[in-house]
Structures are given as structure tokens and as C-alpha cells.
Amino acid sequence: MCEVNAYIKRDGHEVLVMEGVFVVKPEGDKVLLENIFGEQKLVDAKISQISLMEHKITFQ
């Protein structure tokens, strides 16, 4: 399985938004995240970077 941790950049720092994300789905101008436990979070941000090697997605 290839899940990632989602972070958002705030004031020059990365803040963890959700761990174990395996679904990233655009919802208009937002992004829906779903983790391996079925928890969902709607993020009002844009994707900045996806690094599959680091299992990390960063939003801004």
C-alpha cells in the first residue's frame, strides 16, 4: 500500500494535516483527503508538492 502523510505550509513551517492518506480527490477549489481509517478531511489549499519516495504530500 502507498499511503502518504499530508502537510500544509504555514508561516514557513510544515504542519501535519493527516496521516495515512490514500485518497486525494479534488472537490472544486478544495481537496478531499481520506486516510486508511476512513476519516475524511476537506482542505482549502492547493497541492504544492507530492513526494512518493518520502510518502508525503504538501499543500499551500
Buried (B, 14 or more C-beta within 10 A) or exposed (E): EEBBBBBBBEEEEBEEBBBBBEEBEEEEEBBBBBBEEEEEBEBEBEBEEEEEEEEBBBBE
